[in-house]
């Protein structure tokens, strides 16, 4: 645990670049800091590896951020489920190697929310591990602090090298920093966590929320310091469609290691009929053409003159293909012309399917 503990020690003592002390009575000699120089020719070149190709790299910090109720936590469980059984990723259908996930979460309870959702998502529950708290020899429990208790988290990874993913939901609950809006505080807390991810080749995916700022880019909407987004290697916005609220998106706000123009769309559906919280994700087979900045801007934009027509078309098509005649009839009842109907279908991206002289329209 040398690398991680060294990072913690350096951050817990305030000293100049050259010398410092251990903060004790002064009996120990001052620390002497020297440059740690490495030739580029001595660095072993390695291939970057991916947990979810193009989305979640191995050995890096990643972030999903969004408003409450958009499906952020459910997506992390989808990732854990796919990893647990060696499943396939959306759109590309690439197969995932089997591995374990460590879930650190205080948002939902495991018995009546997380486990039912994992089952609906097809997870191999033997490959899912929870870390709800730390417990001492007296049976007392405490909340995990990712800064103070990093050595304990490292011991878990050291004991089980098959853990390939850590989910932290939400990140702010496990970072006991002075001020989550101060870049230096956040970086000092996250940097050792990033070193831990790199040392054990484990992907660390954490959940963050959005602030109340109604202006600016998607990145500026992420709660807390900008360091949360700066430190991670990939950061995705999870949001609802501004018109069709059953339709959700997962779009990159930044991706330092792959293309940042490929997003995903999905809908949430029922899993087990006999359990209220048993829900799963139905992913689209194609990449989404939206982008994160547009999605956050639409959240606070004023309704436009097409909104009523768009909502009508989306409501008609949400359950599957519909014949043109029925669509025109519904629009005519609202006193919209055939031209307006056709323009609306094209604007929302509806796809015509012509068979045997009959045309049906469906959502992408």
C-alpha positions as CSV (number, residue, x, y, z in Angstrom):
1,X,0.0,0.0,0.0
2,X,3.0,2.3,-0.4
3,X,1.8,4.5,-3.1
4,X,-1.6,5.3,-1.6
5,X,-0.3,5.8,1.9
6,X,2.5,8.1,0.7
7,X,-0.1,10.3,-1.0
8,X,-2.1,10.5,2.2
9,X,1.0,11.4,4.2
10,X,2.0,14.1,1.9
11,X,-1.4,15.7,1.9
12,X,-1.8,15.5,5.7
13,X,1.3,17.5,6.5
14,X,1.8,21.1,5.4
15,X,5.4,21.8,4.5
16,X,7.4,23.6,2.0
17,X,8.7,21.9,-1.2
18,X,12.1,21.4,0.4
19,X,11.5,20.7,4.1
20,X,8.8,20.1,6.6
21,X,8.0,18.5,9.9
22,X,5.7,15.8,11.2
23,X,3.7,18.2,13.3
24,X,5.0,16.7,16.6
25,X,7.1,18.2,19.4
26,X,10.1,18.6,17.0
27,X,12.2,15.6,18.2
28,X,12.3,14.1,14.7
29,X,14.4,15.7,11.9
30,X,12.7,17.6,9.2
31,X,11.6,15.9,6.0
32,X,13.7,16.6,3.0
33,X,11.9,16.6,-0.4
34,X,13.9,15.8,-3.6
35,X,12.8,15.7,-7.2
36,X,11.6,12.3,-8.4
37,X,12.8,12.3,-12.0
38,X,11.8,9.6,-14.5
39,X,13.1,9.4,-18.1
40,X,10.4,8.9,-20.7
41,X,12.5,6.2,-22.2
42,X,12.2,4.2,-18.9
43,X,8.4,4.3,-18.9
44,X,6.8,1.0,-20.0
45,X,4.1,1.7,-22.7
46,X,0.8,0.0,-22.0
47,X,-2.4,-0.3,-23.9
48,X,-5.4,1.5,-22.4
49,X,-8.0,-1.0,-21.3
50,X,-11.8,-0.5,-21.0
51,X,-14.5,-1.8,-18.8
52,X,-17.2,-0.3,-21.0
53,X,-15.4,0.5,-24.3
54,X,-15.3,4.2,-25.0
55,X,-17.3,5.0,-21.8
56,X,-15.6,3.6,-18.6
57,X,-11.8,3.0,-18.8
58,X,-10.1,0.6,-16.4
59,X,-8.0,2.1,-13.6
60,X,-9.6,5.5,-13.8
61,X,-12.2,7.7,-12.1
62,X,-15.5,8.3,-13.9
63,X,-18.6,10.3,-13.1
64,X,-22.3,10.2,-13.9
65,X,-24.2,13.4,-13.0
66,X,-27.8,14.4,-13.3
67,X,-31.0,15.6,-11.7
68,X,-32.9,13.3,-9.3
69,X,-35.0,10.7,-10.9
70,X,-33.2,10.5,-14.2
71,X,-31.8,7.0,-13.7
72,X,-28.2,7.6,-12.7
73,X,-28.1,4.9,-10.0
74,X,-29.9,2.5,-12.2
75,X,-27.3,2.9,-15.0
76,X,-24.5,2.1,-12.5
77,X,-26.4,-1.1,-11.5
78,X,-26.7,-1.9,-15.2
79,X,-22.9,-1.6,-15.5
80,X,-22.4,-3.8,-12.4
81,X,-24.9,-6.4,-13.8
82,X,-23.3,-6.5,-17.2
83,X,-19.8,-7.0,-15.6
84,X,-21.2,-9.7,-13.2
85,X,-22.3,-12.0,-15.9
86,X,-20.0,-11.0,-18.8
87,X,-22.9,-9.4,-20.7
88,X,-23.0,-7.1,-23.7
89,X,-22.8,-3.3,-23.9
90,X,-25.4,-1.2,-25.7
91,X,-25.2,-0.3,-29.4
92,X,-21.9,-2.0,-30.1
93,X,-22.9,-5.3,-28.5
94,X,-19.3,-5.8,-27.3
95,X,-18.9,-8.6,-24.7
96,X,-17.7,-7.7,-21.2
97,X,-15.3,-9.9,-19.2
98,X,-16.7,-11.2,-16.0
99,X,-15.7,-9.3,-12.8
100,X,-17.0,-8.3,-9.4
101,X,-18.4,-4.9,-8.3
102,X,-18.1,-3.3,-4.9
103,X,-21.1,-1.0,-4.2
104,X,-20.7,1.8,-1.7
105,X,-24.1,3.5,-1.5
106,X,-26.3,5.3,1.0
107,X,-29.0,6.5,-1.5
108,X,-31.0,3.3,-1.7
109,X,-31.4,0.2,0.6
110,X,-30.1,-3.1,-0.7
111,X,-32.9,-5.3,0.4
112,X,-35.9,-3.6,-1.3
113,X,-34.4,-1.4,-4.0
114,X,-30.9,-2.3,-5.2
115,X,-31.2,-6.1,-5.1
116,X,-34.5,-6.3,-6.9
117,X,-33.1,-4.0,-9.6
118,X,-30.0,-6.1,-10.0
119,X,-32.1,-9.2,-10.4
120,X,-34.3,-7.4,-13.0
121,X,-31.1,-6.5,-14.9
122,X,-29.9,-10.1,-14.9
123,X,-27.0,-9.7,-12.5
124,X,-25.1,-12.6,-11.0
125,X,-25.5,-11.6,-7.4
126,X,-22.4,-13.7,-6.3
127,X,-20.3,-11.1,-8.1
128,X,-21.9,-8.1,-6.3
129,X,-20.5,-7.0,-3.0
130,X,-21.8,-4.3,-0.7
131,X,-19.7,-2.1,1.7
132,X,-22.4,-0.3,3.8
133,X,-20.1,0.7,6.7
134,X,-16.9,-0.1,8.6
135,X,-17.0,-2.0,11.9
136,X,-14.5,-2.2,14.7
137,X,-13.8,-5.0,17.2
138,X,-16.5,-3.7,19.6
139,X,-19.2,-4.0,17.0
140,X,-19.4,-0.2,16.4
141,X,-20.1,0.9,12.9
142,X,-19.2,4.1,11.1
143,X,-19.6,5.8,7.7
144,X,-16.8,5.2,5.2
145,X,-14.5,8.3,4.7
146,X,-12.7,7.9,1.4
147,X,-9.9,10.1,2.6
148,X,-9.3,8.8,6.1
149,X,-10.2,5.1,5.4
150,X,-8.5,4.7,2.0
151,X,-6.1,2.1,3.4
152,X,-9.1,0.0,4.5
153,X,-10.6,0.2,1.0
154,X,-7.3,-0.7,-0.5
155,X,-7.2,-3.8,1.8
156,X,-10.5,-5.0,0.2
157,X,-9.0,-4.7,-3.3
158,X,-5.8,-6.4,-2.2
159,X,-7.8,-9.3,-0.8
160,X,-10.0,-9.7,-3.9
161,X,-8.3,-8.9,-7.2
162,X,-11.5,-10.0,-9.1
163,X,-13.1,-6.7,-8.1
164,X,-13.1,-4.6,-11.3
165,X,-15.6,-1.8,-10.5
166,X,-16.3,0.3,-7.5
167,X,-19.6,2.3,-7.4
168,X,-19.8,5.3,-5.0
169,X,-23.3,6.7,-4.8
170,X,-23.2,9.7,-4.2
171,X,-19.6,10.8,-4.0
172,X,-20.2,13.8,-1.7
173,X,-21.4,11.5,1.1
174,X,-18.0,9.8,1.3
175,X,-15.6,12.7,1.0
176,X,-15.2,14.4,4.3
177,X,-13.6,17.5,2.8
178,X,-13.7,21.0,4.2
179,X,-15.6,22.4,1.3
180,X,-16.8,20.4,-1.7
181,X,-16.9,23.7,-3.7
182,X,-13.2,24.3,-3.3
183,X,-11.0,22.8,-6.0
184,X,-8.0,22.2,-3.7
185,X,-10.1,20.3,-1.1
186,X,-11.7,18.1,-3.8
187,X,-8.5,17.3,-5.6
188,X,-6.7,16.4,-2.3
189,X,-9.5,14.0,-1.6
190,X,-9.9,12.5,-5.1
191,X,-6.2,12.2,-6.2
192,X,-5.4,9.3,-3.8
193,X,-8.6,7.6,-4.9
194,X,-7.4,7.9,-8.5
195,X,-4.0,6.4,-7.6
196,X,-5.9,3.5,-6.0
197,X,-7.9,2.9,-9.2
198,X,-4.7,3.0,-11.2
199,X,-2.7,0.7,-8.9
200,X,-5.4,-2.0,-8.9
201,X,-6.7,-1.5,-12.4
202,X,-10.2,-1.0,-11.0
203,X,-12.7,1.5,-12.5
204,X,-14.2,3.8,-9.9
205,X,-17.6,5.2,-11.0
206,X,-19.3,7.8,-8.8
207,X,-22.6,9.6,-8.8
208,X,-22.9,13.4,-8.5
209,X,-25.9,15.7,-8.7
210,X,-26.5,19.0,-10.6
211,X,-26.6,22.5,-9.1
212,X,-29.4,25.0,-9.6
213,X,-27.5,27.1,-12.1
214,X,-29.9,27.7,-15.1
215,X,-27.2,29.0,-17.4
216,X,-23.9,27.7,-18.9
217,X,-22.7,24.4,-20.1
218,X,-23.4,20.9,-18.9
219,X,-20.1,20.8,-17.1
220,X,-20.9,24.0,-15.2
221,X,-24.1,22.3,-13.9
222,X,-22.2,19.6,-12.0
223,X,-22.6,20.1,-8.2
224,X,-19.6,21.2,-6.2
225,X,-16.2,22.2,-7.4
226,X,-15.2,21.9,-11.1
227,X,-12.5,19.6,-9.8
228,X,-15.0,16.7,-9.7
229,X,-15.3,16.8,-13.5
230,X,-11.6,17.8,-14.1
231,X,-10.2,14.9,-12.1
232,X,-12.3,12.2,-13.7
233,X,-11.4,10.8,-17.2
234,X,-15.0,10.5,-18.3
235,X,-18.0,12.4,-17.2
236,X,-21.6,11.7,-18.4
237,X,-24.8,13.7,-18.1
238,X,-27.9,11.6,-17.4
239,X,-31.1,13.4,-18.3
240,X,-34.7,13.2,-19.5
241,X,-35.9,14.2,-22.9
242,X,-37.5,17.7,-22.7
243,X,-40.7,16.5,-24.5
244,X,-40.9,12.7,-24.0
245,X,-40.1,12.3,-20.3
246,X,-40.1,8.5,-20.5
247,X,-37.1,8.8,-22.8
248,X,-33.7,9.3,-21.1
249,X,-30.2,10.1,-22.3
250,X,-26.7,9.4,-21.2
251,X,-24.3,11.9,-22.9
252,X,-20.6,12.7,-22.4
253,X,-19.8,16.1,-20.9
254,X,-16.2,15.2,-21.3
255,X,-14.2,12.1,-22.3
256,X,-10.4,12.5,-22.2
257,X,-9.7,9.0,-23.5
258,X,-12.3,8.4,-26.3
259,X,-14.8,10.2,-28.5
260,X,-17.0,12.6,-26.7
261,X,-19.8,12.8,-29.4
262,X,-21.5,9.4,-28.8
263,X,-24.4,9.4,-26.4
264,X,-27.0,6.8,-25.5
265,X,-30.7,6.8,-25.1
266,X,-32.9,4.5,-23.1
267,X,-36.2,3.9,-21.4
268,X,-37.0,2.3,-18.0
269,X,-39.3,-0.7,-18.0
270,X,-40.7,-3.1,-15.5
271,X,-38.8,-6.2,-14.4
272,X,-40.5,-8.6,-12.0
273,X,-44.2,-7.9,-12.0
274,X,-44.6,-8.8,-8.3
275,X,-42.0,-6.2,-7.1
276,X,-42.6,-2.4,-7.3
277,X,-38.9,-1.5,-7.4
278,X,-38.0,-4.2,-10.0
279,X,-37.1,-2.0,-13.0
280,X,-34.6,-2.4,-15.8
281,X,-33.1,-0.4,-18.8
282,X,-34.1,-0.8,-22.4
283,X,-31.3,0.7,-24.5
284,X,-31.7,2.1,-28.0
285,X,-29.8,0.1,-30.7
286,X,-28.3,3.4,-32.1
287,X,-26.3,6.2,-30.6
288,X,-28.2,9.4,-29.7
289,X,-27.7,12.5,-31.8
290,X,-28.3,14.9,-28.9
291,X,-25.5,16.5,-26.8
292,X,-25.2,17.3,-23.1
293,X,-25.1,21.1,-23.4
294,X,-28.3,21.1,-25.5
295,X,-30.1,18.8,-23.0
296,X,-29.3,21.1,-20.0
297,X,-30.3,24.2,-21.9
298,X,-33.7,22.6,-22.9
299,X,-34.4,21.9,-19.3
300,X,-35.0,25.6,-18.6
301,X,-36.0,26.8,-22.0
302,X,-39.5,28.3,-22.6
303,X,-42.0,26.2,-24.6
304,X,-41.8,26.7,-28.3
305,X,-44.6,26.9,-30.8
306,X,-44.0,23.3,-31.9
307,X,-44.2,21.8,-28.4
308,X,-47.9,20.9,-28.4
309,X,-47.6,19.1,-31.7
310,X,-44.4,17.3,-30.7
311,X,-46.0,16.1,-27.4
312,X,-49.0,14.8,-29.3
313,X,-46.9,12.9,-31.8
314,X,-44.7,11.4,-29.1
315,X,-47.7,10.3,-27.0
316,X,-49.2,8.6,-30.1
317,X,-46.0,6.7,-30.9
318,X,-44.7,5.9,-27.5
319,X,-46.2,2.3,-27.4
320,X,-45.2,1.3,-30.9
321,X,-45.9,1.9,-34.7
322,X,-49.1,3.7,-35.6
323,X,-50.8,3.9,-39.0
324,X,-50.6,7.3,-40.8
325,X,-54.4,7.6,-41.0
326,X,-54.8,7.4,-37.2
327,X,-52.1,10.0,-36.6
328,X,-53.6,12.4,-39.1
329,X,-57.0,11.8,-37.5
330,X,-55.7,12.7,-34.0
331,X,-54.0,15.8,-35.3
332,X,-57.1,16.8,-37.2
333,X,-59.1,16.7,-34.0
334,X,-56.7,19.3,-32.6
335,X,-57.1,21.4,-35.8
336,X,-53.6,20.7,-37.1
337,X,-53.2,20.2,-40.9
338,X,-51.7,17.3,-42.7
339,X,-48.6,19.4,-43.5
340,X,-48.2,20.2,-39.9
341,X,-48.6,16.6,-39.0
342,X,-45.9,15.5,-41.5
343,X,-43.5,18.2,-40.4
344,X,-44.0,17.2,-36.7
345,X,-43.3,13.5,-37.4
346,X,-40.0,14.5,-39.2
347,X,-39.0,17.0,-36.5
348,X,-39.2,14.4,-33.7
349,X,-37.3,11.9,-35.8
350,X,-40.2,9.4,-36.4
351,X,-39.5,6.7,-39.0
352,X,-42.0,5.7,-41.7
353,X,-42.4,2.0,-42.4
354,X,-44.2,1.3,-45.7
355,X,-45.5,-2.2,-46.3
356,X,-48.2,-3.4,-48.7
357,X,-49.5,0.1,-49.4
358,X,-49.8,0.9,-45.6
359,X,-47.6,3.4,-43.9
360,X,-46.9,3.2,-40.2
361,X,-44.7,5.6,-38.2
362,X,-42.5,4.7,-35.2
363,X,-40.0,6.3,-32.9
364,X,-36.3,5.7,-33.4
